[in-house]
């Protein structure tokens, strides 16, 4: 079970970025569709759990080491320009998201602590650089330390807001509910997160046991799905307390927390920072794992070290 939770925490750490923790993603993809948004949240979680199960089974069975190899297994064919292009697109998408997390970290530092965003971005980039040198072990260690704390806080926040949320639950019926827009939105959310998750899942292959592969992967998918769904529902219900102004608020959960006790405001700020951190670390490492075998050996004996410096320095100088 210990290895199972290590993998689950990395997956959740990747999913719970600033968008999820702030409530913005839940609002855009689910809350905006009222009660049906809750159904959409369940559908989306189910789809992601299925993707996780299938990918982890392939990764362990065939010993897949990068996204291109996974595409080879799925399509059951040899070299293809389309697959190579898709592989490059995924790598670029993961890298861009990593950069967004670094930039978001700096922006949040500047907004909340009045510290120049370059300092905040540089700090996170530097921390990521050192963690990247530990390979997937460093990523797993970071997530198993931070993610439980994030989960506990979100559950605590939900317990403090559940009473008011249930009283105002009927207000969800007023929200615009398209016939199938809620379903499309839930599928888009699952697809978007799956693109980010698949490279991360590939890096977790060493944590899968040989003898109990199918049973272990099934448990990982179920536990991840249940935890993610619970957290999503808690944030969804908490958003009710933001009132009618929710569409005008950039960080709806921050608005709800601002009306509560001061210690919660401080803790929430830490949660946002930690959520950005875990997502950045997981995505950055998965990008490195994917591109390591594509780098010419004459560049350096330690390819990970070189590429880590490049992507981290690039982000520091950009922001």
VMD Tcl script that draws the C-alpha trace (Angstrom):
set ca {
  {0.00 0.00 0.00}
  {2.93 2.34 0.62}
  {3.98 2.27 -3.04}
  {0.36 2.73 -4.09}
  {0.01 5.94 -2.11}
  {3.37 7.19 -3.36}
  {2.02 6.98 -6.92}
  {-1.39 8.38 -5.93}
  {0.20 11.41 -4.27}
  {2.31 12.16 -7.35}
  {-0.79 11.97 -9.57}
  {-2.83 14.21 -7.28}
  {0.13 16.56 -6.86}
  {0.22 16.95 -10.64}
  {-3.54 17.56 -10.89}
  {-3.89 20.00 -8.00}
  {-2.20 23.02 -9.49}
  {-3.08 26.63 -8.85}
  {-6.19 26.38 -11.03}
  {-7.68 23.51 -9.02}
  {-6.69 24.78 -5.57}
  {-7.97 28.30 -6.31}
  {-11.33 26.94 -7.52}
  {-10.98 28.56 -10.95}
  {-10.83 25.27 -12.87}
  {-13.75 23.77 -10.98}
  {-15.78 26.91 -11.64}
  {-15.04 27.08 -15.39}
  {-15.44 23.39 -16.18}
  {-18.15 22.35 -13.71}
  {-19.69 24.94 -11.40}
  {-20.85 27.14 -14.29}
  {-23.24 24.32 -15.30}
  {-25.05 24.17 -11.98}
  {-26.13 20.82 -10.55}
  {-25.15 19.01 -13.74}
  {-21.63 20.20 -13.08}
  {-21.45 17.73 -10.20}
  {-22.35 14.92 -12.59}
  {-19.74 16.25 -15.00}
  {-17.16 16.20 -12.20}
  {-17.91 12.52 -11.58}
  {-17.72 11.71 -15.31}
  {-14.41 13.55 -15.66}
  {-12.91 11.76 -12.66}
  {-14.07 8.39 -13.99}
  {-12.46 9.10 -17.37}
  {-9.15 10.13 -15.78}
  {-9.17 7.02 -13.57}
  {-9.69 4.86 -16.65}
  {-6.82 6.58 -18.51}
  {-4.55 6.12 -15.49}
  {-5.42 2.43 -15.26}
  {-4.81 1.75 -18.97}
  {-1.58 3.75 -19.16}
  {-0.05 2.20 -16.04}
  {-0.92 -1.30 -17.29}
  {0.79 -0.61 -20.62}
  {3.78 1.06 -18.95}
  {4.46 -1.90 -16.68}
  {3.61 -4.67 -19.15}
  {5.64 -3.35 -22.10}
  {8.26 -1.39 -20.12}
  {7.46 1.87 -21.87}
  {10.02 4.61 -21.16}
  {8.63 7.65 -23.01}
  {5.52 9.03 -24.70}
  {6.61 7.98 -28.20}
  {6.99 4.35 -27.11}
  {3.53 4.48 -25.55}
  {2.10 5.70 -28.86}
  {3.90 2.82 -30.62}
  {2.20 0.33 -28.31}
  {-1.25 1.92 -28.65}
  {-1.15 2.13 -32.45}
  {0.77 -1.16 -32.81}
  {2.92 0.17 -35.62}
  {6.51 1.19 -36.26}
  {7.91 4.61 -36.95}
  {5.44 7.27 -37.99}
  {5.92 11.00 -38.55}
  {2.51 11.65 -37.00}
  {3.49 9.88 -33.78}
  {6.78 11.76 -33.65}
  {4.93 15.05 -34.11}
  {2.41 14.13 -31.39}
  {5.27 13.22 -29.06}
  {6.93 16.60 -29.65}
  {3.61 18.42 -29.15}
  {3.05 16.66 -25.81}
  {6.59 17.50 -24.66}
  {6.11 21.15 -25.63}
  {2.73 21.25 -23.87}
  {4.22 19.78 -20.68}
  {7.18 22.18 -20.80}
  {4.94 25.21 -21.36}
  {2.77 24.18 -18.41}
  {5.92 23.82 -16.31}
  {6.90 27.37 -17.31}
  {3.39 28.61 -16.45}
  {3.70 27.10 -12.97}
  {7.06 28.83 -12.43}
  {5.64 32.14 -13.66}
  {2.49 31.69 -11.55}
  {4.62 31.05 -8.48}
  {6.47 34.33 -9.04}
  {3.27 36.25 -9.74}
  {1.63 34.95 -6.56}
  {4.72 35.89 -4.53}
  {4.58 39.41 -5.90}
  {0.83 39.77 -5.32}
  {0.75 38.40 -1.79}
  {4.20 39.21 -0.38}
  {5.15 42.21 -2.55}
  {8.35 40.42 -3.57}
  {9.51 40.88 -7.17}
  {8.16 38.07 -9.35}
  {11.65 37.34 -10.72}
  {12.80 36.40 -7.21}
  {9.79 34.09 -6.69}
  {10.19 32.42 -10.10}
  {13.96 32.04 -9.61}
  {13.42 30.48 -6.18}
  {11.06 27.81 -7.48}
  {13.24 27.16 -10.55}
  {16.26 26.65 -8.29}
  {14.39 24.26 -5.98}
  {13.09 22.32 -9.00}
  {16.61 22.07 -10.41}
  {17.94 20.33 -7.29}
  {14.93 18.01 -7.10}
  {15.34 17.05 -10.77}
  {18.83 15.72 -10.00}
  {17.21 13.10 -7.75}
  {15.14 11.77 -10.69}
  {11.67 10.41 -9.92}
  {12.68 9.60 -6.32}
  {12.93 13.31 -5.54}
  {9.55 14.02 -7.15}
  {7.86 11.22 -5.21}
  {9.40 12.38 -1.94}
  {8.20 15.95 -2.46}
  {4.65 14.85 -3.26}
  {4.30 12.37 -0.40}
  {5.30 15.13 2.02}
  {3.19 17.95 0.57}
  {0.06 16.41 -0.99}
  {-1.37 14.92 2.26}
  {-1.15 18.40 3.80}
  {-3.01 19.91 0.84}
  {-5.70 17.21 1.00}
  {-6.25 17.71 4.74}
  {-6.60 21.48 4.32}
  {-9.15 21.18 1.50}
  {-11.19 18.72 3.59}
  {-10.98 21.08 6.58}
  {-12.08 23.99 4.41}
  {-15.02 21.93 3.16}
  {-16.10 20.94 6.67}
  {-16.15 24.59 7.73}
  {-18.23 25.64 4.73}
  {-20.51 22.64 4.24}
  {-23.37 23.99 6.38}
  {-23.71 27.27 4.49}
  {-23.11 25.57 1.16}
  {-25.97 23.11 1.64}
  {-28.33 25.93 2.65}
  {-27.54 27.75 -0.58}
  {-27.41 24.62 -2.74}
  {-30.68 25.45 -4.48}
  {-29.07 28.56 -5.97}
  {-27.19 26.24 -8.34}
  {-30.42 25.68 -10.26}
  {-30.24 29.29 -11.46}
  {-26.97 28.67 -13.30}
  {-27.10 28.24 -17.07}
  {-27.23 24.58 -17.96}
  {-26.66 23.65 -21.60}
  {-28.12 20.36 -22.83}
  {-24.73 18.71 -23.37}
  {-22.25 21.49 -22.68}
  {-21.62 20.16 -19.19}
  {-20.66 16.76 -20.62}
  {-18.37 18.27 -23.25}
  {-16.75 20.40 -20.57}
  {-16.11 17.36 -18.34}
  {-14.56 15.44 -21.25}
  {-12.34 18.42 -22.12}
  {-11.17 18.67 -18.52}
  {-10.35 14.95 -18.40}
  {-8.53 15.17 -21.73}
  {-6.52 18.23 -20.75}
  {-5.37 16.64 -17.50}
  {-4.68 13.28 -19.13}
  {-2.25 14.93 -21.55}
  {-0.33 16.24 -18.54}
  {-0.67 13.03 -16.53}
  {0.47 10.45 -19.09}
  {4.13 11.60 -19.22}
  {4.15 11.67 -15.41}
  {2.67 8.16 -15.20}
  {5.43 6.84 -17.44}
  {8.07 8.10 -15.00}
  {6.42 6.10 -12.19}
  {7.05 2.70 -13.81}
  {9.72 1.70 -11.25}
  {7.15 1.88 -8.43}
  {4.89 -0.75 -9.97}
  {5.24 -4.26 -8.59}
  {5.62 -7.16 -11.01}
  {3.63 -9.84 -9.20}
  {0.58 -7.75 -8.25}
  {0.58 -5.44 -11.27}
  {-3.11 -5.52 -12.22}
  {-4.37 -5.41 -8.63}
  {-1.96 -2.61 -7.73}
  {-2.85 -0.49 -10.77}
  {-6.56 -0.98 -10.10}
  {-6.15 0.21 -6.51}
  {-4.16 3.24 -7.68}
  {-6.88 4.21 -10.17}
  {-9.71 3.78 -7.65}
  {-7.99 5.57 -4.75}
  {-6.89 8.44 -6.99}
  {-10.40 8.73 -8.43}
  {-12.11 8.74 -5.04}
  {-9.75 11.32 -3.51}
  {-9.89 13.59 -6.56}
  {-13.68 13.40 -6.71}
  {-14.03 14.21 -3.01}
  {-11.68 17.19 -3.30}
  {-13.48 18.39 -6.42}
  {-16.90 18.16 -4.74}
  {-15.60 20.01 -1.67}
  {-14.28 22.87 -3.78}
  {-17.47 22.86 -5.88}
  {-19.65 23.21 -2.78}
  {-17.31 25.80 -1.26}
  {-17.72 27.93 -4.39}
  {-21.43 28.32 -3.53}
  {-20.37 30.54 -0.65}
  {-18.70 32.96 -3.06}
  {-22.17 34.21 -3.99}
  {-23.26 35.93 -7.18}
  {-19.91 37.68 -7.63}
  {-18.14 34.40 -8.37}
  {-17.95 35.03 -12.14}
  {-15.98 38.22 -11.47}
  {-13.50 36.68 -9.02}
  {-10.16 35.36 -10.26}
  {-9.50 33.25 -7.13}
  {-12.96 32.26 -5.82}
  {-11.71 30.03 -3.00}
  {-9.42 32.85 -1.83}
  {-12.50 35.10 -1.67}
  {-14.37 32.57 0.48}
  {-11.37 32.06 2.77}
  {-10.90 35.85 3.11}
  {-14.24 36.00 4.95}
  {-13.07 33.38 7.46}
  {-10.45 33.32 10.25}
  {-7.06 34.95 9.54}
  {-5.01 31.76 10.12}
  {-6.94 30.09 7.30}
  {-5.94 32.90 4.93}
  {-2.28 32.27 5.67}
  {-2.64 28.50 5.31}
  {-4.54 28.92 2.06}
  {-1.70 31.03 0.66}
  {0.70 28.22 1.55}
  {-1.62 25.70 -0.13}
  {-1.60 27.67 -3.39}
  {2.19 27.85 -3.36}
  {2.55 24.14 -2.56}
  {0.04 23.20 -5.26}
  {2.00 25.14 -7.87}
  {5.21 23.56 -6.58}
  {4.06 19.92 -6.80}
  {2.67 20.41 -10.31}
  {5.86 22.12 -11.52}
  {8.11 19.41 -10.08}
  {6.08 16.53 -11.54}
  {5.76 18.08 -15.00}
  {9.36 19.27 -15.17}
  {10.67 15.83 -14.28}
  {8.40 14.07 -16.79}
  {9.66 16.41 -19.51}
  {13.27 15.57 -18.63}
  {12.52 11.83 -18.67}
  {10.92 12.16 -22.11}
  {13.70 14.11 -23.78}
  {16.78 12.53 -22.19}
  {17.05 9.79 -24.81}
  {16.67 12.33 -27.64}
  {19.73 14.37 -26.64}
  {23.01 13.61 -28.38}
  {25.50 11.92 -26.09}
  {28.32 14.30 -27.04}
  {26.54 17.22 -25.34}
  {27.32 15.97 -21.87}
  {27.69 12.79 -19.85}
  {24.98 14.08 -17.55}
  {22.15 15.04 -19.89}
  {19.63 15.56 -17.10}
  {21.92 18.08 -15.42}
  {22.35 20.09 -18.62}
  {18.67 20.12 -19.62}
  {17.63 20.95 -16.03}
  {19.87 24.01 -16.10}
  {18.51 25.07 -19.49}
  {14.80 24.91 -18.64}
  {15.22 26.42 -15.16}
  {17.49 29.30 -16.25}
  {15.26 29.94 -19.27}
  {12.32 30.51 -16.98}
  {14.24 32.70 -14.54}
  {15.45 35.07 -17.23}
  {12.05 35.18 -18.94}
  {10.30 36.29 -15.78}
}
mol new
graphics top color blue
foreach p $ca { graphics top sphere $p radius 0.5 }
foreach p [lrange $ca 0 end-1] q [lrange $ca 1 end] { graphics top cylinder $p $q radius 0.2 }
display resetview
